[in-house]
Amino acid sequence: MQNNSAKKKFYKVVKNHSPSQEVYKSARCGGTVHYPLGKWTSTKNNTRLFVFDNLSSAKDFCISKDGEMIFECEIKGGIRLQGAMETYQNVEFWQIVNKVLAKKKSNYRSALKKAGIVLADYPAILAKSVKLIKRVD
């Protein structure tokens, strides 16, 4: 009989920050968030951490990006929402999402559309906490 209680898998794209200590940093946000392997990393100031709910999307996101790696991870507090299509819009994307989160509302898409932010095609999850489990690429 197959065990149906398996946890949902999520994937985080990171860069290596400290190989000797197995600490990784966010792949594209300026390296401000560090992820120790096997330990929970939580957000500050009510923001979220960007992860994927399928390996294919994580691979599409990091294709041709020098030094990026994909880790299987666990998450807490996930919201389904794509990221910004264009990297230059990332700061504004997070400002809007954080403002909506602070107001405890869920109109992310309409607020982003109003600001002219084009969302990416790949599905993503914005998580409160992430724990890297193992490298998968």
N, C-alpha and C positions, 0 to 999 in steps of 0.2 A: 504494500500500500504506500502511495506517495504522500509525503508530508505537505499539506497545503498551507502551513503556517509560516512559510518563508517570507522574510521581510522584502519589501519593495526595494529594488536597487536604484541608486542615484549615482551621478557621476560629476566630479568636480575637475575643472581644468586649472592646473597650477604650474608654477615654475619652481625649480629647486632653489631654496634659499640657503640651507645649511645641511649639506649631505651627511656630515658626521653626526648631526643631531636629528636627522630625519624631520626637518622643519621645511615647509613649503610656503610660498606666498601666492597671492592672487595673481593670475596670469596677466590681467590687463587693467588693474585699477591703481597702478603706481606702487604696488607692493606694500600697501598699508595694513593688510590683514595677513597674519601668519597662521599656518595650519600645522601644528605638531601632529605627526602620525599617531593615530589611535586615541587622540584626545579631542574633546569637544571644543570648538571655536564658536563663540557667539558674537552677535553683532552689537554695535554700540549705537546709541542715539536712535533706537527704533528703526534702523535700516535693515537690509536683508543681504544674504549671500547668494550669489548666482550659481545654480547647479542645473544639471540636466536629468531628465527621467528616462533617458535611453542613450545607449552608448553611441549609436549612429550620429545623433545630434552633437554629442560632445566631440566626436571625431571631426565632423563638419566644421565645428567652431574653431578647432585648433589646427586645422590643416595648414601646412606651410608656415606655422608660427614657430620660430626658432626657440628651442628649449622648453616648450610646453609639454606637460604630461597629463594623463588622465588617471584619476583615482576613483575607485568605487568608494562610495561614502554613505553614511547614514545622515538623516536630517531630522530636524524638529521645526515645526511651525512653517510649513511650506505654502506658498501662494503660486498658482500657475499663471505665468505671464512671460511673454517673450521679452528679450532685451532689445536695445536700440539697434537698428540695422547698421548705422554708421558709427564708428568709434568716436568721432568728434562730438556726437550727441550724448555720450555716456554720462558726462557730468550733469547735464540738464535732465536726462532721464532719471538719474538717482535723486536729484533735487525734487522733482515732481512726485516720484513714488514715495519718498520719505515724508513729504508734506501731506500726502493723502493718508499714509500710515499714521502720522501724528494726529490726524483728525478722526482716526478710527473709522474710516470710510473705505469703500472698495471700488470707487469709480476711476481706477488707474487708467484704463484704456481711453476713456473720454478725455481725461485731463492731459494725457500724452498726445492724443490726436489734436486737441485744441492748441497745444504748443508746437505742433508741426513735427513731432517725433515719429519717424517711421519705424514700426516694429519689425524685427527680423522674422524670417520664415520658420526658424527652428523653435520647437517648444522648449520652455525653460521653467524652472521653479525658483522662486525667491524664498530662501530659507532663513529662519532666525538663527539656527545653529547647524554646524556641519562637523562631522567626524570622519576624517580620511581613514579608510580601512586597508586598501591595498592598491598598488599600481596595476592598471589593466592594459596599458599600451606598450 
